[in-house]
Amino acid sequence: MAINLQIPARDAIFPVQGIRIGTAEAGIRKADRRDLTVLLLDAGTSVAGVFTRNRFRAAPVQVCEAHLAGSQDIRALVINTGNANAGTGAPGLQASHETCTALAALLGLDARQVLPFSTGVILEPLPVDRLIAALPAALADAQPNHWFEAAHSIMTTDTQPKIHSRQLDLGGTTVTITGISKGAGMIRPNMATMLGYLATDAGLPPALLQTLTRQIADQSFNRITVDGDTSTNDSFILLATGASGARIESTQDPRYAPLAQALTDAARDLAQKIVRDAEGATKFMTIQVEQAASTEEALKVAYAIAHSPLVKTAFYASDPNLGRILAAIGYAGIDDLDVGKLTLWLGDVQVATAGGRDPAYQEADGQRVMAQAEILVRVALGRGAVSDTVYTCDFSHEYVSINADYRS
């Protein structure tokens, strides 16, 4: 069950001017479910993306990167679930190209104006004929207000759709921000997330949008982990249609900072929703590292804690075996760490001081905090003034069951 995951009501999901969305049943992996999504973009929409750094990048990721590098006039996105089209070699690349060509032909576009995305099982051929056959139905379904349907259509092992939508005033113009994401397992993005799409009807030039996309990813999707696995298909796309009339040409524009913050907040919410709906998760954990000498150092410690199976299973059991956290800090890779300067808190409870158990710490206090659905782990390294935060979850029996039966 998702942990405090808030799904906005339909009337609180604002369409983004300049974008229409359609879904259809393609039968990619399972019958009787919508597993194909198209996003149709008005001319003039700026598109930017960041993708997985996994060397086994899926075929659609490779095609997306090539199309984004060669065109500033992307007009359509096509997303299938149920099959990742990864580990599929040259035939997989051909399938992604055929998908783009087919959709482009239906829309009167060049194939390079289409970005393809896939998510699902790795090392299986994409049934591209079924995908292409369903494209007309997806196009016929396209409406500006179909974000909710798209959030469902891109799901795999997710139990809940992940949507964020809001409006803000930018210099007297109302601007909309709406986005969706998917992912529940194989989550330790090294760029963004499994799949994430965030759109605004503000306008930004492509180069500025690309810079902003990387910055947003680093503050959101690159700060979450479920199981430490970086997927072959991770993709985060930011769209700026400009249809609201609010056009921002540089970071010096006074409207840029509030827009960038709102987009970052939206992406962070979508990223946290992935952790809240992680496979088998029962606890949402915030790992906050303070007094580090650098961001790299803070993240080494945060991820060491967040990735430790011993830490994650202890949190699932609400067992305050908190020496496991100290052990994870110790092997995080800071060779000159002075553990005598380290302090550890669990929620409002100080657990360790000067590298050892705090004299006032009582195990009952630790157990009280660990029984909560949302838990803060705070570490002060005593080495500098840098702080950073990672979001993760526990490991339960259900996580093993889901992944053992994933292809069934």
Secondary structure, DSSP 8 states (H G I E B T S, - for coil): --SS-----GGG----TTEEEEEE---SSSSSS--EEEEEE-TT-EEEEEE---SS--HHHHHHHHHHHH-S---EEEEEEEE---S-HHHHHHHHHHHHHHHHHHHT--GGGEEEEEEEESSS---HHHHHHHHHHHHHT-BTT-HHHHHHHT-SS-SS-EEEEEEEEETTEEEEEEEEEE-SSSB--SSS-SEEEEEESSB--HHHHHHHHHHHHHHTGGGB-SSS-B-SS-EEEEEE--TTS-B--STTSTTHHHHHHHHHHHHHHHHHHHHHT-TT---EEEEEEEEESSHHHHHHHHHHHHH-HHHHHHHHTT---THHHHHHHHTSS-TT--GGG-EEEETTEEEEETTEE-TT--HHHHHHHHTSSEEEEEEE-SS-SEEEEEEEE---HHHHHHHHTTT-
